[in-house]
Amino acid sequence: MNNDSDADLKIRTEGRKAYEDGQPVTACPYPADSPSSYQWKSGWMQPSPTAPEDAS
């Protein structure tokens, strides 16, 4: 894995955590239309890692 992928994953993870903490997507700390903003929002919008049917 290269450094860009590691950085992108870290930013997406930050976005996912913000979503789980109940923060709005507008809480993104990165400049609008930047690659980091895209990655953060991608993490914020990704589905839960556990599907509801897997909870049994």
Phi, psi and omega per residue, in radians:
M1 nan 2.356 3.138
N2 -1.588 2.996 -3.070
N3 -1.095 -0.629 3.122
D4 -1.059 -0.752 3.136
S5 -1.139 -0.697 3.114
D6 -1.094 -0.765 3.137
A7 -1.131 -0.767 3.125
D8 -1.063 -0.759 -3.142
L9 -1.101 -0.722 3.124
K10 -1.081 -0.766 -3.140
I11 -1.162 -0.741 3.098
R12 -1.095 -0.661 3.112
T13 -1.129 -0.685 3.074
E14 -1.055 -0.752 3.126
G15 -1.116 -0.718 3.130
R16 -1.129 -0.714 3.125
K17 -1.114 -0.710 3.104
A18 -1.047 -0.743 3.110
Y19 -1.078 -0.813 -3.128
E20 -1.135 -0.492 3.102
D21 -1.442 -0.010 3.093
G22 1.468 0.268 3.117
Q23 -1.397 2.556 3.097
P24 -1.289 2.783 3.114
V25 -1.062 -0.429 3.111
T26 -1.244 -0.092 3.092
A27 -1.382 0.003 -3.136
C28 -0.934 2.165 -3.084
P29 -1.455 -0.019 -3.074
Y30 -1.711 2.677 3.132
P31 -1.018 2.438 3.130
A32 -0.988 2.515 3.102
D33 1.155 0.232 3.066
S34 -1.586 2.753 3.075
P35 -1.006 -0.632 3.124
S36 -1.155 -0.695 3.092
S37 -1.071 -0.762 3.109
Y38 -1.025 -0.792 -3.117
Q39 -1.150 -0.745 -3.135
W40 -1.068 -0.824 -3.131
K41 -1.176 -0.567 3.068
S42 -1.073 -0.773 3.089
G43 -1.145 -0.699 -3.130
W44 -1.089 -0.631 -3.063
M45 -1.609 -0.124 -3.060
Q46 -1.190 2.582 -3.136
P47 -1.152 2.788 3.095
S48 -0.994 2.459 -3.130
P49 -1.149 -0.330 3.111
T50 -1.971 2.065 3.107
A51 -1.250 2.583 -3.116
P52 -0.960 -0.628 -3.125
E53 -1.232 -0.258 3.112
D54 -1.472 -0.116 -3.022
A55 -1.364 -0.038 -3.064
S56 -1.286 nan nan
